[in-house]
Amino acid sequence: MEDDSEPEQSSWAYLPDVCLRHVFHWLDDRDRSRAALVCKKWSCAMHSGSLWRCRTITFYGQPSRARTLEFQSALWYTKKFGKYLKHLEIKLSNPYNTPFIKKFQVIMRGLLSHLGKCNSHLVSLSIKYLELDCLIWKNVVRAQFIKNLAAFLKRMSNQLDYLNLKGARITLEEGCELLNSLSSLTNRSFISEINIEDFFSLHLSVYSSALFHQTMSKFHRLTILTFNYNCISDELLDILRERSSHSLCTLNIKCHIHDPHGQVVSGMSWANLAKRAPKLNVNFFFERVMKHDQLARILLEEIPVRSISLRSCYFSDPDWTMRPTLTNLLPAYWHGLQKLTLELNNDHELLDNELLQLILSCKRLLFLKVWAFLSVSFMERLLQNRAERKCILTTIKVRIYTAQDDSTEEERLLADIYRKFKYLIDSELNYFVITYPMV
C-alpha cells in the first residue's frame, strides 16, 4: 500500500520570519548567500532590510586571496543592499603605496555616488585613519577624494547623526570644507555626534582660526564632540554654549605633545558652558603632556571633569614630576572624577602615598588603571581601604613596574594579597594586577 501522506518537513520550515532573520543576522556574507539558495522563504528573508543595516568594508593594503574575496563580497552587498544601510564603516588597513590609494579613491567615488543616490536611511558614517598628510596621497587624488566625500556629506546632511573622521590629518581649509558640508543645505547642522580627533594635521593652531569658529557655529544639536585640545578657545566654548548647551553631554579632548596647547582659556568660559549645559562631562586624554605647568594651564577647576588619562608612553623625563599633579591639580575634581588612567615611567619618584590619597579623596572614582613604579604594599593598602568602604572602586587594573629582572618575590607578595582579599575581589571588583620588569 502506497503512502500518500506529505513528507514531514523540518521544524525550520515553520520558523517565523522574525526568528529566521535573527539567526541570519549572525552569518557572514558567504553563509548568507548559501542560505538564500535553500528555498524561497529563506531567500525572501535574506532580502530583509534589517539584515543589511550595518556594514564594514576594509580596504587591505596587502591583500591575500581570502581578504580580496571578503572585500569584494562586502562591496558587492553594500551596493546591492545599499538602500537599507544605516551604519557604514570604512577601514583603510596598512596603505602602502600611491597606486593602492588611487584605487581606494576610485572605488570610494563610485560607492559614495551610488549610496548618495539610493540611500535615505544612513545615520552613521565612520572613516578613520585616512592620514591624508602622508606622501602616498598625491595632491590630485587627495583633492578628488575630499571633493567626493564633501559631496556625499552634503547629500546625507539631513539624515546623518554620527560622523567619525578620526585621524584624517588634513589642512584647516580642507577640514572646514568637510564639516561645512554637513550644513550646506540649511546653513545649520543637527548632527549629534562628531569625532574629529586628529582630524587636522599636526602643529596646527586651530584655536586661533576664525574659519573654524564659523564652521562650528553651524552645529546646533551636538551631544558628543571628540576633538583635540588645539581646537579649544574661549570662542569655541562660547559657541558650544550658545548653540548646543541644551543637548551637549560629553566632550572628549585629546592633548598630544606635538599639538599646540599653549593657548590661554579662561575658567569663566568653562564655567559659563557648564552652567548652561548641566549634563556636560569632560574626558581628557593626555599623550606625553606631563609637566605640571602645562597641565595647570589646561586642567582648570571649573571644568566638569569625569575622566582623566595621563600617558607618558614609556618616555622618562627628569624635567617633570607627577607629584604636584597628584596633590595639587587632580584633587580639584574630587566631586566628579569617575575614571583615572595613569601610564607613567616614574622611575625617579615613588608615588604610593600621593596616589592613594588622591583615590580616597575622589568620592565617585570607579575605575583605576595605573602602569607605574609602585611598591607592592600599595595594593594591600588600596584593597584594605576598599574593604573598609573608604573608596568605591569597581575596576582596578595595575601594572607594577620594577627595575629588576626577577620579580618572583613581588609576584609572591601579590598572590598573598589576593588571597587575603579574595572575598572582596571575587564578589565586587574587576581586578587585574601584575608586575612588569622595566629594564
N, C-alpha and C positions, 0 to 999 in steps of 0.2 A: 504494500500500500504506500502510495507516494505522500510525502509530507508537503502540503500546500501552504503551510504557515510561513509568515515573513521571517527572514533571518534575523536573529537577535542583534540589535545594534548596541554599540559600545555606549557606555554612560556619557562619553564625551559628546555624543550627538545631541544630548538633551541639555548640555551645559548652557545656561543663559549667556547671551552675548556680552553682558557686562562682566561676567566671570571670565569669559574667553579673552576679552581684551585685557583683563588684569593679568592673566597668565602670559599673553603675548608681550606685554609691556617689558618683561624681563629678558626677552630674547634679543640677540644681536641681529644685525641685518641679514646675515646668511640664513640663520634659523627661521627668521620671519618669512623670507622668500620661499623656503621649503614648506613651511606650514601653510602658506597661501595656496599651495598646489594640492592640498589634501582633498578639499571639497569646496563647493560654492559658499557654504556658510562660513568656513574659515577664511576664504578669500575676501568675502564681504567684511568680516570682522577685521581683517588685516588692513583694509582701506579706511578704517575708522580714524577720524581726525585726532582723537585722543592719544593714539599711539605715536603720533608724529609731531607733537608739540615741542619737544626738546631735541636738539641736535648739536653734536660736537663734531667739527671737522678739523683734523690735524694734518697740516702740511709738513711732511717729513723731509728734512734737508738731505738725508742719506737713506733713501727708502730701500727696504727689502721687498721681495715679491709679495709677501704677506701684507706688509704695510701699504704697498701700492694698491692692492686689491681692496683693502679696508678703506683707503681714501676714496677710490673710485666709487665704491658702494655708497659711502656716506654722501658723496657729492651727487650721485645719481638720485638717491632717495630724497635729498634735500630739494632738488629741482622737481621731482615727481610729486612730492607732498608738501612743497614749499608754502602752499596757501594755508596750511594748518599750523605753521610754525609760530610758537610764542616765545621760545627761548633759543637763541643761537649763539654758540661759542665757536670762535675760530682760534686755532692754535698754530703757531709757527715754530716748529721744532728744529733747532740747530741749522738755521740757514747758513750756507757755506760759500756761495758764490753768486755773482750777478745774474747768470742765466737762470738759476733757480728762482731768484727774486723776481725776475721778469716774468717767468711762468706763473708765479704766485699772483702777480699783479693782473695778468691777463685773465686768469681763472676767476679771481675776485671780481673783476669788472663784469664778467658775464653773470656770475652768481648774484651779485648785488642788483644788477639790472633786472634779472628775472624776478627776484623777490620783491623788488620795488614795484613791479607791475602786477604781481599776483597775490601778494600778501597784505592782509588788513588786520592781522592779529598780533604781530610781533611786538612784544613789550620789553624784551631783554636782549641786549647785544653785548658780547664781550669779545674783544680782540686785544689780547695782552702781548706785551714784549715785542712790539714791532721793531723797536730800536732803529728808527728811521735816520738816525745820525751816523749809522755805520756806512763804511765806504762801499759796501756791496749794493747799497741803494743809490743807483745813479740818478742824477738830477731829474731827467726826463721821466723815468719810471716812478720815482718818488712823487713828483708833481701830479702825474696821472692817477696814481693810487689815491692821493689825498683828494683830488677832484672827484673821483668816483665815490669815495666814502662820504664826502660832503654832500653830494647829490642824493645819496641813499638816506643819509640822516635827515635831509630836508624832507624827503618823501615820507619818512616814518615819524616825523617830529610830533604829529598829533597823537600818536599811539604809544611811542616808546616811553617806558617808565624807568628803565635802568640802562646805563651805558658804562662800560668798563674799558678804558683805553690805557690802562696802566702800562708804563714802560714804553710809550710811543716815542719819546725823546725827539720832539720836533721843535721848530722855532716858535717864537712867541706869535708871530703873524699866522703861521700855519695852524697852531693850536687854537687860536681865537677864531679862525675861519671854520674849523670843525665844530667848535662849541656854538658859534653863531648859527650854524646850520640847523640846530635844534629849535631856533626861534625865528627863522627867516620868514615863515608864513604869516605870523601874527605879531612879530617883534617881541614876543614873550614866550617862555617855555615853562611847562608844568611838569617836566620830568622830575621824579622824586629822588633818584639816587644816581650819583656820578662818582666814578673812580678815576681821578686824573693824577694819581701818584706817579712820579717820574714821567709825567706827560710831556713836560718841557725839557729841553736839553739842559745838560749840566751848566752850572755857573750863571744861569740867567737870573737877574733880579726882577722877577715877575711882579713883586710887590710894588714897584715904582711905575708900573705900566698903566697909563690911562686907558689903553685899548683893552687890557684885561679887566679893569674895573667896569668899563662899559659893557663888556661881554657878560660878566657875572651879574650885572644888574637886570638882565633879561630873564633870570631864573626866579620864579615866583612861588615854587612849592617844594623846595629842596627838603628832604628828610634826612638823608645821609650824604655827606660830602667827604671824600677821601682825597687828600692832596698833600703837597709839600709845604713846609714852613716858609720857603722862599716866595710863596704866594700871599702870605699874611701881611696885612697892613691895617691901620685904623680905618681906611676907606673900605676895605673888603668887609671888615666886621660890621661897619655901618650899613653896607649894602645887604648883608645877610639879615641884619636886624630889621631893616625896612621891608625887605621882600619876602623873607622866608621864616620869620620868627614864629609864626603860628604853626608851622609844620616841622621845623628843624629839631631833630633828636640827637644826631651824632655827627661829630667832626673827628675824623681820623687824620692825624697830622704826622707826617714823617719829616724828620730833620736829619739830613746827611751832612757829613763833614765837608763834602765838596759842593754843597749848595750854599749860596749866600744866606746868612741868617743873622746879619749884624744890624738889621733894621730895628728901630725903637717902636714898639707897640704899647700903647698906654693901657694900664689896668682899667681905666674908666671905660674904654671901648669894649673890653671883655665883660665888665660889669653890666653895661647897658644891654649887651646882647643876651647875657644870662638872665637878666631881669625880664626881657621881652620874650625869651624862649625858655620857659621854666622846665621843659623836658630835656634840655640840652645836656649831653655828656660828651666830654672831650677825651680822646685817647691819643697819647703821644708815643711816638716810636723814634728813639734817638739812635743813630748809627755813628759811632765814634765821636760824637759830640759829648765830651765828658767833663770838660773844665767847668769849675763852679761859676766863674763869671759869665761864661756863655749860657749856661743853663739858667742862671739867675735872671738874665735878660728875657728869657722865654717863659719860664715857669712862674708866672705871676699868680698871686694868691687869689685873684678874682676869677680865675678860670675854673669852671666846674669839672675838674679832672676826675675821670673814672678809672683810667688805666695808664700806666707808665712803663715803658720798656727802654732800658739803657743797655746798649750793647757796644762793647769795645772791640768785638770781633778778634779776639786773641792778641790785639795790639797792646803793648805795655808802654806807658809814657810816664816817666818820673815827674813830669811837669804838672800832672793832675793827680788829685787825691779825691776819693769818693766820700770821705768822712764828712766834709762840710755839707755836701748834698744830702746825705742821710740825716744829718742832725739839724740843718737849718732850712732846707728847701722843701723836702718831701713831707715833713710833718704838717705843713700848712694845709695838706689835703686829707687830714685825719678823718674828716666827716664824710668824705665821698669816695676815697680811693678803694677800689674793689679788686684790682689786679695789678701785681707788681712783678716785673721781669728784670733781672739783673744778670748780665753776662759780662763778667769783669776779669781782666787779668791784673788783679790787685796784689801782685807778689811782693810789693813794697809796703803794704799796710794790712793789718788784720782788723776786720770789721764786725766781729761777732757781736759785741755789746751794742754797737750803734744800730746794726740791722735788727737785732731782737727788740730793742727799744722802739724802733720805728714800727715794727709789726704790731707790737702791743698798743701803740698809740692810735693805729688806724682801725677804728671800731667796725668798719664794714669790709675789711680786707678778706677776700675769699680765696684768692688764687695767688700762689707764690712760686716763682720759678727763679732759682739762683744757681748760676755757674760761677764759682769764685773760690779763692783761697779762704777756707774756713776751717776751724777746728771741729773735730768730730763731736766734741762736747756741745757744740752749738745745737745740734739736732736733739740731744737729750733735753736741753733747756727749753727749746721750742716746743717739743711734744709735751713736756711737763706743764707748760703754760697753757697749751691747748687742752690738756686733760682737766685743768683747773678752770676752764672756760674763760680765760683771760684774753683769748682771741677766738675768732670764729672761722678760721681757715678750713676749707674743704678740700683744697688741692695743694699738695706740697711736692715740688719736683726740684731736687737739689743735686748738683754735681759738685762734689768737694774736690777742688784741685789740690794736688800735692806735688811737691818738688822731688819726691823720692820715687825710684823705680819700683820698689817693693812696697805695696800698700796693704800687705797681709794683715798687719796689726790694726790698721784703720778699718778694714773690712770686718774683722772680728768684733771690734767695738760697735760698729753699726749693726751687726747681727744681734748683739746683746741688747742694744737699744730697741731694735724692732721687737724682740721677744718681750721686753719689758712693757711696751705699749701696743702689743699686738691686738688687744681687745679694742683699743681706740682706732687703730689704723684699719683693721678689717671691717669695722662697722660704720665708720664716719668719714674716712679720708680716701682720696685718690692720692696715693703715696708712692714716690719713686725716688730713692736716694742711693747714689753710688759715689765711689772715689774715682778720680781721674788723674793719672800722672801727667804732669806738665813739665817735661824735661827736654 
